[in-house]
Amino acid sequence: MDGSEQLSKRQLQAMRTRENLLNAGREVFLENGFQKATMTQINKLAHTGYGTAYVYFKNKDELFTELMETIMKKMYDVAGLPFKPRTKEEAFAQILKQTRLFMQSALEEKEMMKVVKEAIGVSPIVEEKWNHIRARFIGGITKDIQFVQEAGLANEKFDASLIAKGWFYMNEQVMWELVLGEIEENLDAVSENLAELYTGGLYK
Amino acid sequence: MDGSEQLSKRQLQAMRTRENLLNAGREVFLENGFQKATMTQINKLAHTGYGTAYVYFKNKDELFTELMETIMKKMYDVAGLPFKPRTKEEAFAQILKQTRLFMQSALEEKEMMKVVKEAIGVSPIVEEKWNHIRARFIGGITKDIQFVQEAGLANEKFDASLIAKGWFYMNEQVMWELVLGEIEENLDAVSENLAELYTGGLYK
């Protein structure tokens, strides 16, 4: 065994502790919500020594944003699918699929998304993280719009970045209402309505 | 003089005091933001006796929601204009006008709207008020959509209430970005982009 392998074992242990803390954090946030959750509760549930959570995360807000990354990963994957439609119909089919998967992924993590909603309202760190997440989605949508504009499928008159924002916000707010149970969970109808409005407006 | 006239004078005085408190509240909120503002500061600026503000308003949150009503009134007026278009073009012209006036009204009250945004995030009372405001706008838009669907101008396949939500949220978020200075203040371009996307998608 050489030094690098020993270091790697220690790193592996650190990774496991970090993973334990994240799993415990998830449970604590689900149980207590964001505001009532404490690092002490997380440490306790993870069976790590007193204060260990602070070695890995600056505060509960930072730990929480890590959990957000994991939740959003599925949604990013959906948003990041290659988007090279050759016709309006192809574009519609893919946009419909993306919209549906976006809503579905949020609903699969319904309880955690409720905590995310709460946390955005009270933690500037979480709010900033959410704004980064938004920017990432909006950046991707902007590129998709530019592609179809250059391909002659979508109207050139539109400001791609503004339309991307409008479209994302529409999806985001409807997603929150689904998560909070404020609109009926009919994913097919919801996604079709939104995708039809958007594609009908943007495409030639 | 009879009793009713005396009562009316007292009522008039009460109305003036209330008005003073609201004006003072506006100044204090603009100066300190929502969280740092106190009823004591408002009382002091209004030159009303100690504790008078609490006679008229339960707390600063309630006083603030009154101020929000006033700010939103102009926007409600815009949203409440009769909407009976006979063609897609007429509909577009009116939607464009409404969108522009909505953004413009918010920008005319830019500093107060920044405080509103802050207050929504920290006060459940203000958040609830904002949700009522949203519901009022969305209710109006839903009726407009139903009208044009019945008139055969817009596609019947759309769920009027869901589309109304999507459209309002798109406008709301873009409005916040304008208020917070996150997008360029080009009201014509912004309103045209949004109105074209929406009308293009919804109308036949």
Chai-1 contact restraints between the chains, C-beta under 6 A:
chainA,res_idxA,chainB,res_idxB,connection_type,confidence,min_distance_angstrom,max_distance_angstrom,comment,restraint_id
A,G121,B,G121,contact,1.0,0.0,6.0,A-B,restraint_1
A,F158,B,N193,contact,1.0,0.0,6.0,A-B,restraint_2
A,D159,B,N193,contact,1.0,0.0,6.0,A-B,restraint_3
A,L162,B,N193,contact,1.0,0.0,6.0,A-B,restraint_4
A,I163,B,L197,contact,1.0,0.0,6.0,A-B,restraint_5
A,G166,B,M170,contact,1.0,0.0,6.0,A-B,restraint_6
A,G166,B,L194,contact,1.0,0.0,6.0,A-B,restraint_7
A,Y169,B,Y169,contact,1.0,0.0,6.0,A-B,restraint_8
A,Y169,B,M170,contact,1.0,0.0,6.0,A-B,restraint_9
A,Y169,B,Q173,contact,1.0,0.0,6.0,A-B,restraint_10
A,M170,B,G166,contact,1.0,0.0,6.0,A-B,restraint_11
A,M170,B,Y169,contact,1.0,0.0,6.0,A-B,restraint_12
A,M170,B,M170,contact,1.0,0.0,6.0,A-B,restraint_13
A,Q173,B,Y169,contact,1.0,0.0,6.0,A-B,restraint_14
A,N193,B,F158,contact,1.0,0.0,6.0,A-B,restraint_15
A,N193,B,D159,contact,1.0,0.0,6.0,A-B,restraint_16
A,N193,B,L162,contact,1.0,0.0,6.0,A-B,restraint_17
A,L194,B,G166,contact,1.0,0.0,6.0,A-B,restraint_18
A,L197,B,I163,contact,1.0,0.0,6.0,A-B,restraint_19
A,L197,B,G201,contact,1.0,0.0,6.0,A-B,restraint_20
A,G200,B,G201,contact,1.0,0.0,6.0,A-B,restraint_21
A,G201,B,L197,contact,1.0,0.0,6.0,A-B,restraint_22
A,G201,B,G200,contact,1.0,0.0,6.0,A-B,restraint_23
A,G201,B,G201,contact,1.0,0.0,6.0,A-B,restraint_24
